[in-house]
Amino acid sequence: MPFFAYTLVFLFLPAATVMVGAFQGATGGYTFDNVTEIAQTASLRHAYKESIEISLVTALLGGLLGFLIAYAAIRDGTPNWIRSAFATFSGVAANFGGIPLAFAFIATLGTIGIVTQFLANQLHWNPYFHGFTIFGKTGVELAYLYFQIPLMILVIAPAIDGLRQEWSEASSNLGANRLQFWRHIGLPVLFPSLLGAMILLFGNAFAAYATAYSLTSGTGLPLVPILIGADLSGNVYTNPHEGQALAFGMFVVLAAMMLFYIPLQRRATRWSR
């Protein structure tokens, strides 16, 4: 009962409020104008495009790097303390975000950040003179990867544990090399878990708000969460339900991701039974 009460108050009621408000008119009644305005307004479509691109890039890179790091830490022959260290760090880093993460990247890769000053003073190469900036799209992607990679490590580690040692031994006894094992056994078994984890990373990046807002000052990069925050916190509303319509669009994108994630998760659990 406490769990259902918690989900009702903090999940279902806010979601229902957003979904109802997305179809309410500025002067009352119900309308589809809020939703159709998003499809017809170039700036709003561009915000979805930017959000989806950043989410895809960080999900793919975070998923690939996280898988490689997790496998290196978990595979046979790796000392146990390495796995414990990675698990502990990943548990902390996966939940480190928002303003503190943005400040950490600004202090490291900002215009007067530690790494930027080292490159400029010691190597005489300033990345800001060559098109890089931590306050734009690339900077947001780098910041997102900081928590995407650890999250991937935590999510994919149980699937890697599910690769049984006898499968590798049996394939070796039948004459298969390591590449053939991964091509015919390892990757097919892990593929549903890998794809499901990347979908999870996509949703995690797509809904992130505070880190991107802090890096871009809320105006440098048009992302859907930032536009929603501007609509809901502004002092003057032209249409008070535009933010709710944008949030409804996010629901649609995330729901589409979940339609792929749930069957993949079910298929992945077959190998762990």
Backbone as JSON, one array per atom type, in Angstrom:
{
  "sequence": "MPFFAYTLVFLFLPAATVMVGAFQGATGGYTFDNVTEIAQTASLRHAYKESIEISLVTALLGGLLGFLIAYAAIRDGTPNWIRSAFATFSGVAANFGGIPLAFAFIATLGTIGIVTQFLANQLHWNPYFHGFTIFGKTGVELAYLYFQIPLMILVIAPAIDGLRQEWSEASSNLGANRLQFWRHIGLPVLFPSLLGAMILLFGNAFAAYATAYSLTSGTGLPLVPILIGADLSGNVYTNPHEGQALAFGMFVVLAAMMLFYIPLQRRATRWSR",
  "N": [[0.8, -1.22, 0.0], [1.92, 1.36, 0.82], [3.74, 1.65, -1.31], [2.06, 1.75, -3.62], [0.6, 4.01, -2.96], [2.59, 5.94, -3.02], [3.44, 5.84, -5.74], [1.05, 6.63, -6.93], [0.69, 9.29, -6.05], [3.07, 10.61, -6.79], [3.65, 9.84, -9.38], [1.48, 8.82, -11.14], [-0.65, 10.71, -10.79], [0.65, 13.27, -11.39], [1.37, 12.65, -14.06], [-1.14, 12.22, -15.22], [-2.22, 14.77, -14.93], [-0.58, 16.24, -16.66], [-1.2, 15.02, -19.13], [-3.93, 15.58, -19.41], [-3.88, 18.39, -19.31], [-2.45, 18.95, -21.63], [-4.27, 18.91, -23.63], [-6.02, 20.94, -23.17], [-7.56, 24.08, -23.77], [-6.39, 27.52, -24.01], [-8.3, 29.26, -23.07], [-10.1, 27.63, -21.86], [-12.0, 24.54, -22.09], [-11.47, 21.79, -24.41], [-8.93, 20.91, -26.75], [-7.02, 20.17, -29.73], [-5.09, 21.87, -30.46], [-2.76, 22.57, -29.04], [-1.1, 20.35, -29.32], [-0.9, 20.06, -32.1], [0.35, 22.43, -32.67], [2.98, 21.99, -31.9], [3.84, 20.2, -33.87], [3.72, 21.87, -36.05], [5.37, 24.02, -35.59], [8.54, 25.17, -36.25], [10.7, 25.65, -34.5], [10.03, 24.2, -32.21], [9.91, 21.59, -33.22], [12.58, 21.38, -33.86], [13.71, 21.37, -31.32], [12.89, 18.86, -30.34], [14.3, 17.3, -32.16], [16.99, 17.93, -31.53], [17.08, 16.98, -28.87], [16.55, 14.24, -29.23], [18.74, 13.51, -30.85], [20.97, 14.01, -29.13], [20.33, 12.2, -27.1], [20.43, 9.76, -28.49], [23.16, 9.67, -29.32], [24.56, 9.7, -26.84], [23.45, 7.42, -25.71], [24.27, 5.35, -27.43], [27.14, 5.62, -27.46], [27.63, 5.6, -24.68], [26.53, 3.11, -24.08], [28.16, 1.32, -25.56], [30.82, 1.87, -24.58], [30.36, 1.48, -21.84], [29.66, -1.24, -21.81], [32.06, -2.46, -22.7], [33.83, -1.7, -20.64], [32.56, -2.86, -18.43], [32.69, -5.59, -19.11], [35.48, -5.95, -19.13], [35.99, -5.61, -16.44], [34.61, -7.68, -15.24], [35.16, -10.12, -16.42], [36.66, -13.45, -16.45], [39.57, -13.94, -14.51], [40.06, -11.33, -13.81], [40.89, -9.39, -10.99], [38.94, -9.49, -7.95], [38.66, -7.12, -6.53], [38.73, -5.12, -8.39], [36.28, -5.31, -9.74], [34.59, -4.68, -7.59], [35.41, -2.06, -7.07], [34.71, -0.73, -9.47], [31.95, -1.16, -9.44], [31.18, 0.24, -7.15], [32.01, 2.88, -7.77], [30.46, 3.29, -10.08], [27.87, 3.17, -9.06], [27.79, 5.55, -7.64], [28.51, 7.55, -9.55], [26.54, 7.24, -11.51], [24.37, 8.47, -10.41], [25.11, 11.04, -10.15], [24.58, 14.16, -11.08], [23.02, 17.02, -12.67], [23.31, 20.38, -11.39], [25.77, 20.22, -9.83], [27.32, 18.41, -11.44], [27.46, 19.83, -13.84], [28.93, 22.08, -12.97], [31.33, 20.79, -12.29], [32.26, 19.99, -14.83], [32.52, 22.47, -16.06], [34.53, 23.59, -14.49], [36.55, 21.91, -15.23], [36.68, 21.65, -18.1], [35.96, 24.14, -18.99], [36.27, 27.56, -20.25], [38.33, 28.6, -18.72], [39.08, 26.33, -17.48], [40.68, 23.55, -15.75], [41.83, 21.5, -17.38], [41.64, 22.76, -19.88], [43.33, 25.02, -19.53], [45.73, 23.7, -19.06], [46.19, 22.44, -21.56], [46.41, 24.72, -23.13], [48.59, 26.13, -22.0], [50.71, 24.29, -21.7], [50.77, 22.65, -23.99], [50.22, 24.42, -25.91], [47.81, 24.62, -27.3], [44.59, 25.45, -27.68], [41.44, 24.27, -27.18], [39.14, 25.78, -27.54], [39.7, 27.54, -29.53], [39.39, 26.07, -31.73], [36.81, 25.4, -32.33], [35.58, 23.92, -30.28], [33.4, 23.82, -27.46], [32.32, 23.75, -24.12], [29.89, 24.57, -23.51], [27.93, 24.0, -25.31], [26.31, 21.75, -27.63], [28.08, 19.53, -27.9], [29.41, 19.68, -25.45], [27.29, 19.14, -23.65], [26.76, 16.5, -24.37], [29.17, 15.25, -23.6], [29.03, 15.67, -20.83], [26.71, 14.2, -20.23], [27.59, 11.63, -20.84], [29.12, 11.09, -18.66], [27.42, 10.14, -16.64], [26.01, 8.27, -18.06], [27.68, 6.13, -18.91], [28.51, 4.84, -16.41], [25.92, 4.04, -15.59], [25.27, 2.21, -17.59], [27.17, 0.25, -17.02], [26.24, -0.73, -14.56], [23.75, -1.76, -15.35], [24.28, -3.67, -17.36], [25.98, -5.48, -16.21], [24.78, -7.74, -14.74], [23.84, -9.21, -16.95], [26.21, -9.91, -18.27], [27.29, -11.53, -16.32], [25.57, -13.62, -16.69], [26.57, -15.04, -18.85], [27.56, -18.14, -19.22], [30.31, -20.08, -18.07], [30.64, -22.66, -19.03], [29.62, -22.56, -21.6], [31.55, -21.2, -23.09], [33.66, -22.98, -22.73], [32.63, -25.28, -23.98], [32.33, -24.41, -26.64], [35.01, -23.95, -27.23], [36.04, -26.53, -27.02], [34.84, -27.64, -29.24], [36.24, -26.54, -31.24], [36.0, -23.83, -31.81], [37.19, -20.48, -32.05], [37.95, -17.5, -30.06], [36.75, -15.28, -31.27], [34.78, -16.47, -32.84], [33.2, -17.57, -30.83], [32.1, -15.25, -29.64], [30.74, -14.22, -31.83], [28.79, -16.14, -32.51], [27.66, -17.01, -30.13], [28.13, -15.42, -27.69], [27.48, -12.59, -28.31], [24.86, -12.88, -29.59], [23.41, -13.86, -27.36], [23.7, -11.76, -25.54], [22.67, -9.61, -26.92], [19.82, -8.81, -26.72], [19.84, -7.78, -24.08], [21.8, -5.78, -24.29], [20.66, -4.03, -26.21], [18.28, -3.37, -24.88], [19.35, -2.09, -22.6], [20.54, 0.14, -23.8], [18.29, 1.45, -24.75], [17.2, 2.15, -22.31], [19.17, 3.95, -21.49], [18.79, 5.91, -23.42], [16.25, 6.95, -22.72], [16.95, 7.95, -20.21], [18.73, 10.04, -20.83], [17.1, 11.59, -22.48], [15.21, 12.68, -20.79], [16.68, 14.22, -19.06], [17.5, 17.27, -17.37], [18.58, 19.36, -15.58], [21.41, 19.36, -15.82], [21.96, 20.01, -18.56], [20.64, 22.47, -18.66], [22.14, 23.99, -16.84], [24.67, 24.04, -18.05], [24.2, 25.32, -20.49], [22.98, 27.66, -19.82], [20.28, 27.74, -20.1], [19.48, 28.82, -22.54], [21.23, 28.42, -24.61], [21.01, 25.97, -25.94], [18.43, 24.41, -27.53], [16.51, 22.28, -25.96], [13.99, 19.84, -25.26], [13.23, 19.37, -22.45], [14.27, 21.75, -21.34], [12.77, 23.74, -22.62], [10.25, 23.07, -21.62], [10.66, 23.61, -18.9], [11.04, 26.38, -19.1], [8.5, 27.19, -19.93], [6.9, 26.44, -17.75], [7.97, 27.84, -15.62], [7.99, 30.48, -16.31], [7.13, 33.99, -16.12], [5.2, 35.16, -17.67], [2.64, 33.89, -19.56], [1.9, 32.88, -22.81], [0.53, 30.73, -23.69], [-0.55, 28.66, -21.4], [-0.58, 25.9, -21.49], [1.25, 24.91, -23.23], [3.73, 23.9, -22.34], [2.84, 21.56, -21.08], [1.91, 20.18, -23.3], [4.32, 19.78, -24.66], [5.54, 18.11, -22.8], [3.8, 15.96, -23.0], [4.45, 15.08, -25.55], [7.0, 14.11, -24.98], [6.26, 11.95, -23.38], [5.13, 10.33, -25.34], [7.35, 9.67, -26.96], [8.99, 8.32, -25.08], [7.26, 6.27, -24.36], [7.15, 4.86, -26.75], [9.77, 3.91, -26.79], [9.66, 2.19, -24.59], [7.97, 0.22, -25.56], [9.66, -1.25, -27.13], [11.56, -1.95, -25.23], [10.42, -3.6, -23.21], [9.7, -6.25, -24.37], [12.32, -6.98, -25.13], [13.59, -7.12, -22.66], [12.24, -9.25, -21.5], [13.02, -11.31, -23.19], [15.74, -11.33, -22.69], [15.89, -12.27, -20.06], [15.5, -14.98, -20.29], [17.9, -16.33, -20.54], [19.05, -16.21, -18.08], [17.8, -17.86, -16.34]],
  "CA": [[0.0, 0.0, 0.0], [2.76, 2.57, 0.73], [4.31, 1.77, -2.66], [1.02, 2.2, -4.54], [0.27, 5.39, -2.62], [3.7, 6.77, -3.49], [3.37, 5.94, -7.21], [-0.14, 7.37, -7.3], [0.85, 10.71, -5.77], [4.23, 11.22, -7.45], [3.82, 9.39, -10.76], [0.28, 8.76, -11.96], [-1.38, 11.98, -10.76], [1.3, 14.28, -12.24], [1.28, 12.26, -15.47], [-2.52, 12.46, -15.67], [-2.38, 16.22, -15.04], [0.09, 16.67, -17.89], [-1.91, 14.52, -20.3], [-5.17, 16.33, -19.54], [-3.55, 19.78, -19.62], [-1.94, 19.07, -22.99], [-5.4, 19.03, -24.56], [-6.89, 22.02, -22.72], [-7.34, 25.35, -24.45], [-5.95, 28.64, -23.17], [-9.48, 29.91, -22.49], [-11.0, 26.6, -21.39], [-12.39, 23.54, -23.07], [-10.44, 20.87, -24.87], [-8.53, 21.16, -28.12], [-5.78, 19.55, -30.19], [-4.23, 22.94, -30.97], [-1.46, 22.54, -28.37], [-0.29, 19.27, -29.89], [-0.63, 20.36, -33.51], [1.3, 23.55, -32.72], [4.32, 21.43, -31.82], [4.17, 19.63, -35.18], [3.75, 22.92, -37.07], [6.34, 25.06, -35.23], [9.88, 24.67, -36.59], [11.59, 25.7, -33.34], [9.68, 23.1, -31.31], [10.38, 20.37, -33.87], [14.04, 21.37, -33.74], [14.02, 20.98, -29.94], [12.79, 17.4, -30.27], [15.4, 16.75, -32.96], [18.22, 18.05, -30.75], [16.98, 16.09, -27.72], [16.67, 12.86, -29.7], [20.11, 13.29, -31.3], [21.84, 13.9, -27.96], [19.99, 10.96, -26.41], [20.95, 8.64, -29.29], [24.62, 9.67, -29.27], [25.02, 9.29, -25.51], [23.03, 6.05, -25.45], [25.13, 4.44, -28.19], [28.51, 5.69, -26.94], [27.61, 5.14, -23.3], [26.28, 1.67, -24.07], [29.34, 0.61, -26.05], [31.93, 2.02, -23.63], [29.98, 0.85, -20.6], [29.74, -2.69, -21.98], [33.47, -2.87, -22.75], [34.41, -1.54, -19.31], [31.95, -3.87, -17.56], [33.24, -6.91, -19.44], [36.86, -5.99, -18.68], [36.02, -5.7, -14.97], [33.89, -8.85, -14.76], [35.61, -11.36, -17.06], [37.49, -14.34, -15.64], [40.95, -13.53, -14.37], [40.14, -9.98, -13.26], [40.78, -9.42, -9.52], [37.62, -9.14, -7.44], [38.61, -5.75, -6.02], [38.46, -4.23, -9.53], [34.84, -5.29, -9.94], [33.99, -3.94, -6.48], [35.71, -0.64, -7.24], [33.89, -0.22, -10.57], [30.54, -1.17, -9.03], [30.99, 1.34, -6.2], [32.1, 4.15, -8.5], [29.32, 3.41, -11.0], [26.68, 3.48, -8.28], [27.83, 6.97, -7.28], [28.55, 8.4, -10.74], [25.28, 7.16, -12.25], [23.4, 9.36, -9.76], [25.72, 12.35, -10.0], [24.16, 14.97, -12.22], [22.48, 18.33, -12.33], [24.21, 21.53, -11.26], [27.14, 19.83, -9.44], [28.03, 17.84, -12.58], [27.75, 20.92, -14.77], [30.04, 22.87, -12.41], [32.56, 20.0, -12.4], [32.74, 20.05, -16.22], [32.96, 23.84, -16.33], [35.82, 23.76, -13.82], [37.54, 21.06, -15.88], [36.79, 21.91, -19.53], [35.49, 25.47, -19.32], [37.25, 28.43, -20.91], [39.49, 28.69, -17.82], [39.11, 25.08, -16.74], [42.0, 22.98, -15.47], [42.34, 20.82, -18.58], [41.79, 23.76, -20.95], [44.53, 25.81, -19.25], [46.9, 22.83, -19.25], [46.41, 22.3, -22.99], [46.84, 26.01, -23.69], [49.89, 26.56, -21.47], [51.76, 23.29, -21.86], [50.8, 22.13, -25.35], [49.96, 25.56, -26.8], [46.64, 24.28, -28.11], [43.37, 25.77, -26.96], [40.33, 23.68, -27.94], [38.11, 26.78, -27.84], [40.09, 28.2, -30.78], [39.17, 25.11, -32.81], [35.39, 25.09, -32.44], [35.01, 23.21, -29.14], [32.89, 24.56, -26.31], [31.61, 22.91, -23.17], [28.58, 25.19, -23.29], [27.07, 23.68, -26.44], [25.8, 20.38, -27.79], [29.14, 18.58, -27.58], [29.63, 19.71, -24.01], [26.2, 18.43, -23.0], [26.96, 15.07, -24.62], [30.25, 14.79, -22.73], [28.52, 15.63, -19.46], [25.77, 13.09, -20.12], [28.34, 10.37, -20.85], [29.67, 10.85, -17.32], [26.52, 9.26, -15.88], [25.49, 7.21, -18.92], [28.59, 4.98, -18.89], [28.33, 4.07, -15.17], [24.61, 3.41, -15.57], [25.37, 1.03, -18.45], [27.93, -0.78, -16.3], [25.35, -1.33, -13.57], [22.65, -2.47, -15.99], [24.72, -4.79, -18.18], [26.79, -6.42, -15.43], [24.1, -9.03, -14.53], [23.77, -9.97, -18.21], [27.53, -10.49, -18.5], [27.38, -12.65, -15.38], [24.76, -14.72, -17.21], [27.33, -15.83, -19.81], [28.08, -19.26, -18.45], [31.65, -20.51, -18.43], [30.59, -23.91, -19.8], [29.37, -22.25, -23.01], [32.85, -20.89, -23.67], [34.45, -24.21, -22.75], [32.07, -26.18, -24.98], [32.67, -23.9, -27.97], [36.44, -24.16, -27.42], [36.24, -27.96, -27.27], [34.36, -27.94, -30.58], [37.16, -25.94, -32.2], [35.73, -22.42, -32.07], [38.08, -19.52, -31.4], [37.26, -16.51, -29.23], [35.91, -14.46, -32.13], [33.61, -17.26, -33.21], [32.33, -17.67, -29.65], [31.34, -14.01, -29.48], [29.87, -14.01, -32.98], [27.7, -17.11, -32.58], [27.08, -17.31, -28.81], [28.15, -14.32, -26.74], [26.69, -11.43, -28.73], [23.43, -13.19, -29.7], [22.8, -13.97, -26.04], [23.72, -10.46, -24.87], [22.09, -8.56, -27.74], [18.61, -8.2, -26.14], [20.21, -6.99, -22.9], [22.51, -4.59, -24.76], [19.72, -3.1, -26.83], [17.39, -2.88, -23.83], [20.08, -1.14, -21.77], [20.71, 1.38, -24.56], [17.0, 2.13, -24.73], [17.11, 2.76, -20.99], [20.06, 5.12, -21.5], [18.13, 6.93, -24.24], [15.24, 7.6, -21.89], [17.63, 8.69, -19.14], [19.26, 11.3, -21.4], [16.02, 12.37, -23.07], [14.47, 13.37, -19.74], [17.58, 15.0, -18.22], [17.17, 18.7, -17.45], [19.39, 20.33, -14.83], [22.79, 19.44, -16.33], [21.96, 20.77, -19.81], [20.24, 23.85, -18.35], [23.25, 24.68, -16.18], [25.76, 24.24, -19.0], [23.83, 26.22, -21.59], [22.27, 28.81, -19.25], [18.86, 27.66, -20.46], [19.17, 29.45, -23.82], [22.21, 28.08, -25.63], [20.69, 24.74, -26.63], [16.98, 24.18, -27.39], [16.11, 20.92, -25.64], [12.59, 19.79, -24.83], [13.07, 19.64, -21.01], [14.55, 23.16, -21.05], [11.6, 24.5, -23.05], [9.17, 22.81, -20.65], [10.97, 24.38, -17.71], [10.79, 27.8, -19.37], [7.05, 27.4, -19.96], [6.29, 26.25, -16.43], [8.52, 28.76, -14.63], [7.95, 31.85, -16.8], [6.2, 34.92, -15.47], [4.15, 35.52, -18.61], [2.25, 32.75, -20.39], [1.07, 33.07, -23.98], [-0.32, 29.55, -23.66], [-0.07, 27.94, -20.22], [-0.59, 24.45, -21.69], [2.25, 24.51, -24.21], [4.68, 23.04, -21.66], [2.24, 20.26, -20.88], [1.89, 19.51, -24.6], [5.68, 19.31, -24.9], [5.75, 16.94, -21.93], [3.03, 14.86, -23.59], [5.28, 14.58, -26.64], [8.04, 13.29, -24.38], [5.61, 10.7, -23.0], [4.95, 9.51, -26.55], [8.67, 9.15, -27.35], [9.43, 7.35, -24.08], [6.38, 5.1, -24.46], [7.62, 4.09, -27.91], [10.97, 3.21, -26.36], [9.28, 1.11, -23.69], [7.39, -0.86, -26.36], [10.79, -2.08, -27.55], [12.35, -2.37, -24.08], [9.79, -4.67, -22.43], [9.96, -7.58, -24.94], [13.75, -7.28, -25.08], [13.92, -7.51, -21.3], [11.7, -10.6, -21.29], [13.86, -12.26, -23.91], [17.05, -11.4, -22.04], [15.8, -13.03, -18.82], [15.46, -16.42, -20.55], [19.23, -16.93, -20.4], [19.5, -16.13, -16.68], [17.01, -18.79, -15.53]],
  "C": [[0.85, 1.28, 0.0], [3.36, 2.76, -0.66], [3.27, 2.3, -3.64], [0.61, 3.64, -4.24], [1.34, 6.35, -3.13], [3.62, 6.95, -5.0], [2.15, 6.72, -7.66], [0.07, 8.87, -7.17], [1.95, 11.33, -6.63], [4.45, 10.77, -8.88], [2.53, 9.51, -11.56], [-0.51, 10.07, -11.95], [-0.68, 13.08, -11.55], [1.21, 13.94, -13.73], [-0.12, 12.52, -16.02], [-2.77, 13.96, -15.83], [-1.76, 16.75, -16.32], [-0.71, 16.25, -19.12], [-3.24, 15.25, -20.51], [-4.88, 17.77, -19.95], [-3.06, 19.98, -21.02], [-3.06, 19.31, -23.99], [-6.42, 20.07, -24.09], [-6.55, 23.31, -23.45], [-6.95, 26.44, -23.48], [-7.11, 29.33, -22.48], [-10.5, 28.9, -21.99], [-11.4, 25.65, -22.49], [-11.21, 22.68, -23.49], [-10.19, 21.07, -26.36], [-7.26, 20.38, -28.44], [-4.77, 20.6, -30.65], [-2.84, 22.91, -30.33], [-0.54, 21.5, -28.98], [0.06, 19.57, -31.33], [0.34, 21.53, -33.66], [2.73, 23.06, -32.67], [4.75, 20.9, -33.19], [4.35, 20.71, -36.24], [4.8, 23.98, -36.8], [7.75, 24.51, -35.41], [10.79, 24.64, -35.37], [11.3, 24.57, -32.36], [10.09, 21.75, -31.91], [11.9, 20.24, -33.75], [14.46, 20.96, -32.33], [13.93, 19.47, -29.76], [13.94, 16.74, -31.02], [16.7, 16.79, -32.16], [18.21, 17.09, -29.55], [17.17, 14.64, -28.12], [18.1, 12.57, -30.15], [21.07, 13.13, -30.12], [21.58, 12.59, -27.22], [20.54, 9.76, -27.15], [22.47, 8.54, -29.19], [25.11, 9.17, -27.92], [24.59, 7.87, -25.17], [23.93, 5.05, -26.17], [26.56, 4.43, -27.66], [28.57, 5.17, -25.5], [27.39, 3.64, -23.21], [27.5, 0.89, -24.5], [30.49, 0.67, -25.04], [31.61, 1.34, -22.3], [30.06, -0.67, -20.67], [31.19, -3.16, -21.97], [34.12, -2.77, -21.37], [33.86, -2.61, -18.36], [32.53, -5.25, -17.84], [34.69, -7.03, -18.97], [36.95, -6.17, -17.17], [35.45, -7.01, -14.45], [34.48, -10.16, -15.28], [36.53, -12.16, -16.14], [38.95, -13.87, -15.65], [41.12, -12.13, -13.83], [40.01, -10.04, -11.74], [39.42, -8.91, -9.04], [37.53, -7.68, -7.01], [38.34, -4.75, -7.15], [36.96, -4.15, -9.78], [34.16, -4.5, -8.83], [34.2, -2.43, -6.63], [34.85, -0.03, -8.34], [32.42, -0.15, -10.17], [30.25, -0.01, -8.08], [31.01, 2.69, -6.91], [30.88, 4.35, -9.39], [28.05, 3.76, -10.25], [26.62, 4.95, -7.88], [27.72, 7.85, -8.52], [27.24, 8.38, -11.51], [24.22, 8.08, -11.67], [23.97, 10.76, -9.53], [25.39, 13.18, -11.23], [23.7, 16.34, -11.78], [23.54, 19.41, -12.26], [25.61, 21.13, -10.81], [27.94, 19.25, -10.6], [28.39, 18.92, -13.58], [28.92, 21.76, -14.26], [31.36, 22.12, -12.53], [33.12, 20.06, -13.82], [33.19, 21.45, -16.58], [34.33, 24.09, -15.72], [36.93, 22.96, -14.5], [37.78, 21.46, -17.33], [36.23, 23.26, -19.95], [36.58, 26.32, -19.94], [38.49, 28.64, -20.05], [39.57, 27.44, -16.95], [40.52, 24.52, -16.63], [42.6, 22.35, -16.72], [42.56, 21.81, -19.71], [43.06, 24.58, -20.75], [45.8, 24.98, -19.42], [47.22, 22.69, -20.73], [46.94, 23.6, -23.6], [48.25, 26.37, -23.26], [51.01, 25.57, -21.77], [51.88, 22.8, -23.3], [50.52, 23.21, -26.39], [48.83, 25.26, -27.79], [45.39, 24.5, -27.28], [42.18, 25.22, -27.74], [39.25, 24.69, -28.3], [38.45, 27.59, -29.1], [39.84, 27.3, -31.98], [37.73, 24.6, -32.83], [34.78, 24.35, -31.27], [34.49, 24.2, -28.11], [32.12, 23.61, -25.4], [30.18, 23.39, -22.98], [27.61, 24.95, -24.45], [26.67, 22.22, -26.46], [26.85, 19.34, -27.43], [29.42, 18.52, -26.09], [28.55, 18.98, -23.24], [26.35, 16.93, -23.18], [28.08, 14.51, -23.75], [29.78, 14.68, -21.28], [27.56, 14.46, -19.26], [26.5, 11.75, -20.08], [28.91, 10.05, -19.47], [28.75, 9.96, -16.5], [25.92, 8.15, -16.74], [26.37, 5.96, -18.87], [28.46, 4.2, -17.58], [26.97, 3.39, -15.09], [24.61, 2.15, -16.44], [26.12, -0.09, -17.75], [27.04, -1.49, -15.29], [24.28, -2.2, -14.22], [23.12, -3.73, -16.7], [25.51, -5.82, -17.4], [26.06, -7.73, -15.15], [24.0, -9.86, -15.8], [25.1, -10.62, -18.53], [27.76, -11.66, -17.56], [26.62, -13.87, -15.88], [25.44, -15.54, -18.29], [28.04, -16.95, -19.07], [29.43, -19.71, -18.98], [31.62, -21.77, -19.28], [30.29, -23.66, -21.27], [30.69, -21.96, -23.73], [33.7, -22.15, -23.78], [33.95, -25.17, -23.83], [32.42, -25.72, -26.39], [34.16, -24.1, -28.26], [36.74, -25.63, -27.72], [35.81, -28.37, -28.67], [35.18, -27.24, -31.67], [36.91, -24.48, -32.5], [36.76, -21.54, -31.37], [37.26, -18.48, -30.65], [36.31, -15.64, -30.07], [34.64, -15.2, -32.53], [32.66, -17.44, -32.05], [31.47, -16.42, -29.5], [30.36, -13.79, -30.62], [28.63, -14.9, -32.93], [27.01, -17.36, -31.24], [26.98, -16.06, -27.95], [27.26, -13.16, -27.12], [25.22, -11.75, -28.97], [22.72, -13.3, -28.36], [22.68, -12.6, -25.37], [22.96, -9.38, -25.63], [20.79, -7.98, -27.17], [18.92, -7.33, -24.92], [20.91, -5.7, -23.3], [21.55, -3.57, -25.34], [18.75, -2.53, -25.8], [18.07, -1.86, -22.94], [20.28, 0.19, -22.49], [19.41, 2.16, -24.66], [16.78, 2.82, -23.38], [17.98, 4.01, -20.91], [19.45, 6.26, -22.32], [17.09, 7.68, -23.42], [15.85, 8.43, -20.78], [18.15, 10.03, -19.64], [18.14, 12.19, -21.91], [15.28, 13.2, -22.02], [15.36, 14.24, -18.85], [17.36, 16.5, -18.44], [18.26, 19.59, -16.85], [20.8, 20.46, -15.4], [22.85, 20.29, -17.59], [21.6, 22.24, -19.55], [21.4, 24.62, -17.73], [24.39, 24.97, -17.14], [25.45, 25.3, -20.04], [23.12, 27.48, -21.12], [20.81, 28.87, -19.68], [18.51, 28.21, -21.82], [20.1, 28.99, -24.94], [21.87, 26.85, -26.44], [19.2, 24.44, -26.44], [16.66, 22.7, -27.19], [14.7, 20.94, -25.07], [12.44, 20.03, -23.32], [13.32, 21.1, -20.65], [13.37, 24.03, -21.47], [10.42, 24.29, -22.11], [9.41, 23.61, -19.38], [10.72, 25.86, -17.9], [9.31, 28.1, -19.37], [6.44, 27.37, -18.57], [6.8, 27.23, -15.38], [8.49, 30.21, -15.09], [6.92, 32.69, -16.09], [5.02, 35.29, -16.36], [3.88, 34.33, -19.52], [1.47, 33.25, -21.61], [0.09, 31.91, -24.11], [0.16, 28.68, -22.51], [0.01, 26.44, -20.42], [0.43, 23.99, -22.72], [3.28, 23.58, -23.57], [4.13, 21.65, -21.42], [2.14, 19.48, -22.19], [3.28, 19.0, -24.98], [5.99, 18.08, -24.05], [4.99, 15.73, -22.46], [3.8, 14.25, -24.76], [6.42, 13.72, -26.13], [7.48, 11.95, -23.93], [5.5, 9.76, -24.2], [6.27, 8.88, -26.96], [9.13, 8.07, -26.38], [8.55, 6.11, -24.1], [6.78, 4.23, -25.64], [8.89, 3.31, -27.57], [10.64, 2.02, -25.47], [8.65, -0.05, -24.45], [8.48, -1.79, -26.88], [11.51, -2.69, -26.34], [11.74, -3.59, -23.39], [9.99, -6.04, -23.06], [11.43, -7.96, -24.94], [14.16, -7.75, -23.69], [13.41, -8.92, -21.0], [12.57, -11.64, -21.98], [15.21, -12.42, -23.24], [17.01, -12.25, -20.79], [15.76, -14.53, -19.05], [16.81, -17.07, -20.27], [19.73, -16.92, -18.97], [18.72, -17.08, -15.77], [17.75, -20.08, -15.3]]
}
